[in-house]
Amino acid sequence: MVDLQLDSDAEAALDLWGEQVTYTPSGGTGRAIVAIVTREPAAQPPGAPRGQAPSLTVQVTNRATAYGDDGYGGIAVTEIDTHADTVTLPGREGGDTQARRIAEIIEQDAGMVRLRLA
């Protein structure tokens, strides 16, 4: 019962804040999914010669489906190959799309998984 509630909550959040991105497993074919994208602005650490790229995280449903299969799509945590799989999305809203590598799984539950992109 808890898993069904988490799925329902995940879908409600995706309805409100989701945007379409593409998940591509290493050596595989990309699939469209809906993700909540958090974009943090680039920062210049004190004393650093160059700034850093904007920080991106995505939250997606924790299941291996494509957008057309269930209206949202997702990435099952069991299929993720960190440092090899990519998510293609605009680095900033309205910007050009770019493939960003999945760097780490930040957190997960039965409903959603949050990923940091490099």
C-alpha positions in Angstrom: 0.0 0.0 0.0 2.8 2.4 0.8 4.4 1.8 -2.6 1.1 2.7 -4.3 0.9 6.0 -2.4 4.6 6.8 -3.2 3.8 6.2 -6.9 0.7 8.4 -6.7 2.7 11.2 -5.0 5.5 10.9 -7.6 3.0 11.3 -10.5 1.4 14.3 -8.9 4.8 16.0 -8.5 5.7 15.2 -12.1 2.4 16.7 -13.3 3.3 19.9 -11.5 7.0 20.3 -12.1 8.1 17.7 -14.7 9.7 18.3 -18.0 10.6 15.8 -20.7 14.3 14.6 -20.8 16.0 11.6 -22.4 17.6 8.8 -20.4 20.2 6.8 -22.3 21.7 3.7 -20.7 25.4 3.0 -21.5 25.5 1.3 -24.9 21.7 1.4 -25.2 19.0 3.4 -26.9 17.6 6.6 -25.3 14.0 6.8 -24.0 11.9 9.9 -23.2 11.0 10.3 -19.6 9.6 13.1 -17.4 11.8 14.5 -14.7 11.8 17.2 -12.1 15.0 19.1 -13.0 16.7 21.3 -10.4 19.2 23.7 -11.9 21.6 25.5 -9.5 23.6 28.4 -11.0 27.3 28.1 -11.7 29.5 29.3 -8.9 33.1 30.6 -8.7 34.6 29.2 -5.6 36.9 31.7 -3.8 40.4 31.5 -5.2 39.5 29.2 -8.0 40.8 30.1 -11.5 37.6 29.1 -13.2 33.9 28.8 -12.4 32.1 25.5 -12.2 29.4 24.2 -14.4 25.8 24.6 -13.2 24.7 21.8 -10.8 21.9 19.7 -12.1 19.8 17.1 -10.3 16.8 15.1 -11.7 14.0 13.3 -9.9 12.3 10.6 -11.8 10.0 7.7 -11.1 11.8 4.6 -9.8 10.7 2.3 -12.6 12.1 1.3 -16.0 9.5 2.6 -18.4 9.3 5.0 -21.3 7.2 8.2 -21.5 4.6 6.6 -23.7 4.2 3.5 -21.6 2.7 5.2 -18.5 2.7 8.9 -19.2 5.9 9.6 -17.2 8.5 7.0 -17.8 11.3 6.6 -15.3 14.6 5.0 -14.4 14.7 1.9 -12.1 17.5 2.3 -9.6 18.6 -1.2 -10.5 19.4 -0.3 -14.1 21.5 2.8 -13.5 25.2 2.6 -14.3 26.6 5.7 -12.7 29.4 7.3 -14.6 28.2 5.7 -17.9 24.5 6.4 -18.3 23.4 9.9 -19.4 20.4 12.2 -19.2 19.9 14.7 -22.1 18.3 18.0 -21.1 18.8 21.7 -21.4 21.4 23.0 -19.0 19.2 26.0 -18.5 15.5 26.5 -19.2 15.1 27.2 -22.9 18.7 26.4 -23.7 20.3 23.8 -25.9 20.1 20.2 -24.9 23.2 18.4 -23.8 23.9 14.9 -22.5 25.0 14.9 -18.9 26.5 11.8 -17.2 24.8 10.4 -14.1 27.3 10.9 -11.4 25.5 9.5 -8.4 22.3 8.3 -6.9 21.5 10.9 -4.2 18.4 9.2 -2.7 15.7 6.8 -3.6 12.5 5.3 -2.4 9.8 3.1 -4.0 8.3 6.1 -5.8 11.2 8.2 -7.0 15.0 8.4 -7.4 17.1 11.6 -7.3 20.2 11.7 -9.4 23.1 14.2 -9.6 24.4 14.8 -13.1 28.0 15.7 -14.0 
